[in-house]
Amino acid sequence: MNTIFGHSPDDRDPLARAVEWTSRVTTISFEMVLPGMVGFWIDQRLGTKAIFLVLGVVLGFATGLWHLIRLGKSSPPGGKPTQTTPEKEP
């Protein structure tokens, strides 16, 4: 791990980092599950055969995967998020 004089690059309290990651994981979980549940509910209300369920599951999976990829690009292990946009040169 990258440490300088015993300090990690992310010098926040470990509990704060745990709460941040818990929030991220929970958000991605809801992004993947809720569209399928809403699709199931719509199918029940309209009497259709799993059309909206399938659409919800596909949409939820795509959204969650996109969010996971963004999260992986912006947070290197043990460090602060990297800048994703290039800086303008003077």
KOLROSE-792070 format. One record per residue: residue number from 1; residue in three letters; x, y, z of N, C-alpha, C in turn. Coordinates in nm, 4 decimals. Layout:
<pts>
n;res;n_east;n_north;n_up;ca_east;ca_north;ca_up;c_east;c_north;c_up
NUM;ALA;X;Y;Z;X;Y;Z;X;Y;Z $
...
</pts>
This chain:
<pts>
n;res;n_east;n_north;n_up;ca_east;ca_north;ca_up;c_east;c_north;c_up
1;MET;0.0828;-0.1170;0.0000;0.0000;0.0000;0.0000;0.0878;0.1240;0.0000 $
2;ASN;0.0440;0.2267;-0.0673;0.1182;0.3515;-0.0778;0.1036;0.4320;0.0489 $
3;THR;0.2063;0.4354;0.1330;0.1980;0.5175;0.2527;0.3170;0.6101;0.2596 $
4;ILE;0.2935;0.7269;0.3139;0.4004;0.8235;0.3365;0.3959;0.8574;0.4844 $
5;PHE;0.5012;0.8252;0.5560;0.5089;0.8502;0.6990;0.3924;0.7868;0.7743 $
6;GLY;0.3489;0.6702;0.7308;0.2451;0.5966;0.8002;0.1023;0.6403;0.7716 $
7;HIS;0.0832;0.7354;0.6810;-0.0514;0.7810;0.6485;-0.0919;0.7248;0.5133 $
8;SER;-0.2154;0.6781;0.5051;-0.2648;0.6292;0.3773;-0.3083;0.7470;0.2916 $
9;PRO;-0.3165;0.7299;0.1580;-0.3595;0.8402;0.0715;-0.4989;0.8922;0.1071 $
10;ASP;-0.5846;0.8063;0.1586;-0.7180;0.8469;0.2017;-0.7152;0.8512;0.3539 $
11;ASP;-0.6934;0.9690;0.4096;-0.6728;0.9799;0.5534;-0.8020;1.0039;0.6316 $
12;ARG;-0.9145;0.9625;0.5733;-1.0404;0.9696;0.6475;-1.0489;0.8548;0.7467 $
13;ASP;-1.1417;0.8673;0.8389;-1.1678;0.7625;0.9366;-1.2105;0.6345;0.8634 $
14;PRO;-1.1654;0.5181;0.9079;-1.2064;0.3929;0.8418;-1.3577;0.3739;0.8386 $
15;LEU;-1.4269;0.4201;0.9412;-1.5728;0.4087;0.9419;-1.6347;0.4928;0.8299 $
16;ALA;-1.5788;0.6110;0.8043;-1.6296;0.6954;0.6957;-1.6106;0.6278;0.5609 $
17;ARG;-1.4952;0.5635;0.5413;-1.4724;0.4907;0.4157;-1.5669;0.3727;0.4029 $
18;ALA;-1.5931;0.3023;0.5140;-1.6849;0.1885;0.5110;-1.8269;0.2333;0.4767 $
19;VAL;-1.8690;0.3453;0.5338;-2.0029;0.3962;0.5042;-2.0121;0.4378;0.3580 $
20;GLU;-1.9067;0.4982;0.3043;-1.9063;0.5366;0.1626;-1.9212;0.4146;0.0725 $
21;TRP;-1.8450;0.3087;0.0994;-1.8530;0.1887;0.0164;-1.9856;0.1158;0.0352 $
22;THR;-2.0401;0.1175;0.1562;-2.1711;0.0581;0.1789;-2.2770;0.1303;0.0968 $
23;SER;-2.2676;0.2616;0.0928;-2.3608;0.3414;0.0146;-2.3482;0.3103;-0.1341 $
24;ARG;-2.2259;0.2976;-0.1821;-2.2050;0.2656;-0.3242;-2.2629;0.1296;-0.3602 $
25;VAL;-2.2353;0.0297;-0.2786;-2.2832;-0.1058;-0.3064;-2.4358;-0.1115;-0.3001 $
26;THR;-2.4940;-0.0438;-0.2020;-2.6398;-0.0414;-0.1894;-2.7038;0.0258;-0.3099 $
27;THR;-2.6468;0.1364;-0.3537;-2.7001;0.2079;-0.4694;-2.6977;0.1194;-0.5940 $
28;ILE;-2.5866;0.0532;-0.6179;-2.5754;-0.0327;-0.7357;-2.6720;-0.1508;-0.7257 $
29;SER;-2.6892;-0.2045;-0.6057;-2.7837;-0.3150;-0.5876;-2.9255;-0.2716;-0.6217 $
30;PHE;-2.9647;-0.1555;-0.5719;-3.0989;-0.1051;-0.6035;-3.1136;-0.0753;-0.7520 $
31;GLU;-3.0081;-0.0234;-0.8144;-3.0144;0.0038;-0.9585;-3.0382;-0.1233;-1.0380 $
32;MET;-2.9858;-0.2354;-0.9901;-3.0012;-0.3607;-1.0628;-3.1345;-0.4293;-1.0335 $
33;VAL;-3.1869;-0.4157;-0.9132;-3.3050;-0.4911;-0.8726;-3.4360;-0.4156;-0.8985 $
34;LEU;-3.4405;-0.2879;-0.8667;-3.5669;-0.2146;-0.8742;-3.6312;-0.2103;-1.0128 $
35;PRO;-3.5566;-0.1911;-1.1230;-3.6242;-0.1913;-1.2538;-3.6955;-0.3229;-1.2843 $
36;GLY;-3.6386;-0.4343;-1.2437;-3.7048;-0.5632;-1.2637;-3.8310;-0.5756;-1.1801 $
37;MET;-3.8256;-0.5253;-1.0574;-3.9439;-0.5300;-0.9713;-4.0553;-0.4407;-1.0262 $
38;VAL;-4.0175;-0.3239;-1.0768;-4.1170;-0.2338;-1.1360;-4.1757;-0.2980;-1.2617 $
39;GLY;-4.0920;-0.3626;-1.3409;-4.1406;-0.4328;-1.4592;-4.2377;-0.5440;-1.4242 $
40;PHE;-4.2079;-0.6173;-1.3179;-4.2978;-0.7228;-1.2722;-4.4317;-0.6637;-1.2291 $
41;TRP;-4.4269;-0.5535;-1.1555;-4.5488;-0.4874;-1.1096;-4.6330;-0.4397;-1.2278 $
42;ILE;-4.5668;-0.3804;-1.3293;-4.6396;-0.3339;-1.4477;-4.7034;-0.4523;-1.5199 $
43;ASP;-4.6306;-0.5630;-1.5317;-4.6873;-0.6831;-1.5951;-4.8103;-0.7323;-1.5190 $
44;GLN;-4.8055;-0.7293;-1.3878;-4.9197;-0.7718;-1.3078;-5.0402;-0.6800;-1.3293 $
45;ARG;-5.0148;-0.5489;-1.3355;-5.1240;-0.4521;-1.3527;-5.1872;-0.4595;-1.4915 $
46;LEU;-5.1030;-0.4813;-1.5929;-5.1535;-0.4829;-1.7297;-5.1929;-0.6223;-1.7782 $
47;GLY;-5.1533;-0.7246;-1.7039;-5.1852;-0.8614;-1.7433;-5.0985;-0.9127;-1.8570 $
48;THR;-4.9819;-0.8550;-1.8757;-4.8906;-0.9002;-1.9815;-4.8023;-1.0126;-1.9295 $
49;LYS;-4.7367;-1.0809;-2.0219;-4.6544;-1.1966;-1.9865;-4.5062;-1.1586;-1.9827 $
50;ALA;-4.4606;-1.1050;-1.8746;-4.3186;-1.0814;-1.8464;-4.2472;-0.9914;-1.9464 $
51;ILE;-4.3205;-0.9152;-2.0238;-4.2551;-0.8238;-2.1186;-4.1807;-0.7143;-2.0435 $
52;PHE;-4.2505;-0.6505;-1.9520;-4.1887;-0.5406;-1.8767;-4.0883;-0.5923;-1.7745 $
53;LEU;-4.1097;-0.7131;-1.7256;-4.0118;-0.7740;-1.6353;-3.8782;-0.7905;-1.7062 $
54;VAL;-3.8811;-0.8449;-1.8267;-3.7574;-0.8655;-1.9034;-3.6920;-0.7308;-1.9347 $
55;LEU;-3.7729;-0.6340;-1.9770;-3.7176;-0.5009;-2.0045;-3.6553;-0.4397;-1.8792 $
56;GLY;-3.7220;-0.4555;-1.7648;-3.6691;-0.4021;-1.6394;-3.5400;-0.4688;-1.5971 $
57;VAL;-3.5340;-0.6005;-1.6127;-3.4121;-0.6731;-1.5755;-3.2961;-0.6310;-1.6646 $
58;VAL;-3.3200;-0.6200;-1.7951;-3.2140;-0.5779;-1.8875;-3.1697;-0.4353;-1.8563 $
59;LEU;-3.2655;-0.3464;-1.8351;-3.2319;-0.2078;-1.8020;-3.1552;-0.1987;-1.6698 $
60;GLY;-3.2001;-0.2725;-1.5691;-3.1321;-0.2720;-1.4400;-2.9912;-0.3273;-1.4483 $
61;PHE;-2.9746;-0.4365;-1.5224;-2.8410;-0.4944;-1.5368;-2.7477;-0.3981;-1.6094 $
62;ALA;-2.7970;-0.3372;-1.7171;-2.7135;-0.2431;-1.7935;-2.6763;-0.1215;-1.7092 $
63;THR;-2.7721;-0.0688;-1.6347;-2.7451;0.0481;-1.5505;-2.6460;0.0146;-1.4402 $
64;GLY;-2.6661;-0.0975;-1.3738;-2.5743;-0.1379;-1.2676;-2.4347;-0.1659;-1.3192 $
65;LEU;-2.4246;-0.2308;-1.4337;-2.2938;-0.2590;-1.4921;-2.2228;-0.1301;-1.5321 $
66;TRP;-2.2972;-0.0376;-1.5913;-2.2390;0.0919;-1.6293;-2.1875;0.1648;-1.5051 $
67;HIS;-2.2647;0.1612;-1.3967;-2.2232;0.2262;-1.2733;-2.0995;0.1581;-1.2143 $
68;LEU;-2.0935;0.0253;-1.2195;-1.9756;-0.0461;-1.1708;-1.8506;-0.0112;-1.2507 $
69;ILE;-1.8643;0.0017;-1.3817;-1.7499;0.0382;-1.4661;-1.7030;0.1783;-1.4318 $
70;ARG;-1.7968;0.2725;-1.4173;-1.7601;0.4093;-1.3783;-1.6916;0.4114;-1.2429 $
71;LEU;-1.7420;0.3324;-1.1493;-1.6833;0.3260;-1.0159;-1.5421;0.2692;-1.0218 $
72;GLY;-1.5225;0.1675;-1.1033;-1.3902;0.1081;-1.1173;-1.2888;0.2022;-1.1800 $
73;LYS;-1.3337;0.2865;-1.2713;-1.2422;0.3808;-1.3356;-1.2083;0.4987;-1.2450 $
74;SER;-1.2999;0.5364;-1.1556;-1.2786;0.6566;-1.0765;-1.2142;0.6319;-0.9417 $
75;SER;-1.2079;0.5082;-0.8938;-1.1549;0.4808;-0.7609;-1.0464;0.3747;-0.7649 $
76;PRO;-0.9203;0.4166;-0.7733;-0.8144;0.3170;-0.7656;-0.8086;0.2581;-0.6251 $
77;PRO;-0.7633;0.1344;-0.6096;-0.7614;0.0716;-0.4784;-0.6752;0.1490;-0.3799 $
78;GLY;-0.7324;0.1819;-0.2662;-0.6574;0.2482;-0.1602;-0.6245;0.3932;-0.1859 $
79;GLY;-0.6822;0.4530;-0.2875;-0.6478;0.5915;-0.3162;-0.7685;0.6787;-0.3359 $
80;LYS;-0.7415;0.8041;-0.3580;-0.8497;0.8981;-0.3833;-0.8924;0.8860;-0.5286 $
81;PRO;-1.0153;0.9251;-0.5614;-1.0615;0.9166;-0.6998;-0.9718;0.9958;-0.7939 $
82;THR;-0.9516;0.9406;-0.9125;-0.8689;1.0080;-1.0107;-0.9543;1.1028;-1.0938 $
83;GLN;-0.8898;1.1981;-1.1552;-0.9625;1.2918;-1.2392;-0.9889;1.2258;-1.3739 $
84;THR;-1.1144;1.2264;-1.4172;-1.1501;1.1576;-1.5408;-1.1496;1.2490;-1.6615 $
85;THR;-1.1477;1.3799;-1.6414;-1.1449;1.4726;-1.7543;-1.0051;1.5312;-1.7664 $
86;PRO;-0.9549;1.5429;-1.8881;-0.8200;1.5979;-1.9046;-0.8180;1.7466;-1.8698 $
87;GLU;-0.7051;1.7879;-1.8123;-0.6904;1.9289;-1.7790;-0.6546;2.0083;-1.9031 $
88;LYS;-0.6978;2.1346;-1.9042;-0.6631;2.2230;-2.0147;-0.5230;2.2793;-1.9917 $
89;GLU;-0.4467;2.2822;-2.0986;-0.3116;2.3365;-2.0868;-0.3159;2.4872;-2.1079 $
90;PRO;-0.2293;2.5619;-2.0355;-0.2307;2.7088;-2.0494;-0.1829;2.7566;-2.1834 $
</pts>
